[in-house]
Amino acid sequence: MTKFSEKFMKHTIELSIKSVGNSGGPFGCVIVKNNKIISEGHNQVTSTNDPTAHGEIVAIRNACKVLKTFNLKGTELYTSCEPCPMCLSAIYWSHIDMIFYGNTRQDASDIGFDDNFIYEEFNKEYKSRKIPIIQKMEKEAMKAFTMWDNKTDKIEY
């Protein structure tokens, strides 16, 4: 198991504090490989008008650029707050080995960043969700999947 580093968590917390001072949300993140920070990120949702620009997502994008890969196996992620569902999904997709976090999602909810409704939506049937989700043109859409499945030179992820 990877050993926790107070130094990296302190840096993450400093990023979250700086983000608040620069009109961002109170979230920071670093990604570490071989006991060295390879990327960092802080919340940039409002400064970039990008709802996906959470600290973890920004750090993942930066790490992928630095390492020139979409697979971050062998890295750890330090974040100032328990990742939201979007960030947690991105962490899994990028194959990060370990997550260390500071604040809980309940702490975030207490100051207005409530993502519990998203967790609740996952457990609902499609017809009961807040945003309708309706499947159409499955046969036509399946063409790309069939092409991918038959592709012999694909880069799997």
C-alpha positions in Angstrom: 0.0 0.0 0.0 1.2 3.5 -0.8 2.3 5.6 2.1 0.5 8.8 2.8 2.5 12.0 2.5 1.5 15.0 4.6 3.7 17.2 2.4 1.5 16.4 -0.7 -1.8 16.9 1.2 -0.6 20.2 2.6 0.2 21.3 -1.0 -3.3 20.2 -2.1 -4.9 22.2 0.7 -2.8 25.3 -0.2 -4.1 25.0 -3.8 -7.7 24.9 -2.5 -7.1 28.0 -0.4 -5.5 29.8 -3.4 -8.4 28.8 -5.6 -10.8 30.5 -3.2 -8.6 33.7 -3.3 -8.7 33.6 -7.2 -12.5 33.3 -7.5 -12.4 29.5 -7.8 -14.1 26.9 -5.8 -12.4 25.6 -2.6 -10.9 22.5 -4.2 -7.3 21.5 -5.0 -5.6 18.4 -6.2 -2.1 17.0 -7.0 -1.1 13.8 -8.7 2.1 12.1 -7.5 4.3 9.5 -9.2 7.5 8.1 -7.6 7.1 10.4 -4.6 7.1 13.5 -6.9 4.3 15.9 -7.9 3.8 15.5 -11.6 0.7 17.7 -11.9 -1.7 19.8 -10.0 -5.1 21.4 -10.4 -7.6 23.5 -8.7 -11.3 24.3 -9.3 -11.7 26.4 -12.5 -15.4 25.9 -13.1 -16.3 29.6 -13.0 -13.1 31.0 -14.4 -13.3 28.9 -17.5 -17.1 28.4 -17.7 -16.5 24.7 -17.8 -18.6 22.6 -15.4 -16.1 19.7 -15.7 -13.1 21.8 -14.6 -12.9 20.4 -11.1 -9.5 20.2 -9.4 -9.2 16.5 -10.0 -10.1 16.7 -13.6 -7.7 19.5 -14.2 -4.9 17.6 -12.5 -5.7 14.4 -14.5 -5.6 16.3 -17.8 -2.3 17.9 -16.8 -0.8 14.6 -15.7 -1.8 12.9 -18.9 0.0 15.7 -20.9 3.1 15.5 -18.7 3.3 11.7 -19.0 2.0 11.6 -22.5 -0.5 8.8 -21.7 -4.1 8.4 -20.8 -3.2 5.6 -18.3 -2.0 7.0 -14.9 -1.3 3.6 -13.3 1.5 4.0 -10.8 0.2 7.4 -9.5 -1.6 8.6 -6.4 -4.1 11.4 -6.2 -4.3 13.9 -3.3 -7.4 16.0 -3.2 -8.7 18.5 -0.7 -12.2 16.9 -0.8 -13.7 13.5 -1.4 -14.2 13.3 -5.2 -17.6 13.9 -6.7 -19.1 11.2 -8.9 -17.7 12.8 -12.1 -14.2 13.1 -10.6 -14.3 9.6 -9.1 -15.3 8.2 -12.5 -12.4 10.0 -14.2 -10.0 8.7 -11.5 -11.2 5.1 -12.3 -10.9 5.7 -16.1 -7.4 7.0 -15.7 -6.3 4.0 -13.5 -4.9 6.1 -10.7 -3.8 3.7 -7.9 -4.8 5.5 -4.7 -6.8 8.5 -3.5 -6.1 10.5 -0.4 -8.7 13.2 0.5 -9.2 15.9 3.1 -12.9 17.1 3.5 -15.8 14.7 3.1 -18.7 15.1 0.6 -20.9 16.0 3.6 -18.5 18.8 4.4 -18.9 20.0 0.8 -22.6 19.7 1.1 -22.6 21.8 4.2 -21.2 24.8 2.2 -23.4 24.4 -0.8 -21.6 21.8 -3.0 -24.1 19.0 -2.7 -23.7 16.1 -5.1 -25.8 13.6 -3.1 -28.6 14.0 -5.7 -26.3 12.6 -8.3 -25.5 9.5 -6.2 -29.3 9.1 -5.7 -30.0 9.4 -9.5 -27.7 6.5 -10.2 -30.0 4.2 -8.3 -33.1 5.3 -10.0 -34.7 3.8 -13.1 -34.3 6.0 -16.2 -37.9 7.0 -16.2 -37.6 8.3 -12.7 -34.5 10.5 -13.1 -34.5 14.3 -13.0 -33.1 14.4 -16.6 -34.9 12.1 -19.0 -32.7 9.5 -20.7 -34.2 7.8 -23.7 -32.6 5.3 -26.1 -33.1 5.9 -29.8 -31.5 4.6 -33.1 -29.7 1.7 -31.3 -29.1 -0.2 -34.6 -27.6 2.8 -36.3 -25.4 3.6 -33.3 -24.2 0.0 -33.1 -22.3 0.5 -36.3 -19.4 2.3 -34.6 -19.3 -0.3 -31.8 -19.2 -3.1 -34.4 -16.3 -1.4 -36.2 -14.5 -0.9 -32.9 -15.0 -4.5 -31.9 -13.6 -5.7 -35.2 -10.7 -3.3 -35.3 -7.4 -5.2 -35.0 -5.1 -2.1 -34.3 -7.2 -0.4 -31.6 -5.6 1.0 -28.5 -7.7 -0.3 -25.7 -8.4 1.6 -22.6 
